Amino acid sequence: MPRPLPMIEAPVRRILGVRVHDVTMEEALRIVDAFLAEGGAHQICTVNPEFVMHARRNLPFFQVLERADLNVPDGVGLLWAGRILNQPLRERVPGVEFMEALAARAAERGWRIFLLGAAEGVAARAATALRSRYPGLTIAGTFAGSPRPEDAPEILERLRTAQPDLLFVAYGAPQQDLWIARYQPELRIPVAMGVGGAFDFIAGVVPRAPRWMREHGLEWLYRLIQQPWRWRRMLALPRFVLAVLAARYGSGGTGAGAV
Ligand code: UDP
């Protein structure tokens, strides 16, 4: 059973059966405060339509999302689905922005952060960018590594030595989230979160969509134009839309509980 969220009641919603918390950015930050205060090991996932479609076919990933301490709604697609399926989600909590807000908070509170993943050198560049944006931020370490099991011993050793309070893992979903779930019981890092391509954005390796596109839910289109090789993966988006509409208007009622 997942532990209850401390202090803040974050309602659980089901989007095509996949678990997402109805939290605002501000609430998510206060929940992280509570995780740090209570100690122990926590996992945060940033759920978007690709996660939902993947979790429906990949039982281990579905189970990681069932057990995570906090699943933030990352993306306008989830809010739309929430409205259609009567599983209201109040606000997007985009992974990159959440990571930046956590870095700002880490600088204020003295939390040590570790950036694991992305291509060689990108985590270090992202760390440099974060430190210049949030003076006083303590970087416990950066390392590219890989999600391959044979690389785990070295990564675990580095993390044990660095003793971070927050660990950001950029191996893309679902590998990063499976990796965290697999190793958190031995690492026991207070908060570990999968962040997908966030280091690439923060380091400036990949440009982010302009604000107007993000605000109009068009980030996917910008990413498709920038990184056209993503088209196959992005087929998850229309499939998500169709699955949501089928769940709502097909023969199966609201679809809120359907996996
Ligand atoms: N990545 C990695 N090792 C891997 C696979 C991916 O370091 O074996 C990194 C990749 O360099 C990128 C991130 O994981 O920085 C995944 O980015 P993507 O944009 O695909 O993730 P999304 O945000 O779509 O989940």
Boltz pocket constraint, residues with backbone or C-beta under 6 A from the ligand:
constraints:
  - pocket:
      binder: B
      contacts: [[A, 117], [A, 118], [A, 119], [A, 144], [A, 145], [A, 146], [A, 147], [A, 170], [A, 171], [A, 172], [A, 173], [A, 195], [A, 196], [A, 197], [A, 198], [A, 199], [A, 200]]
      max_distance: 6.0
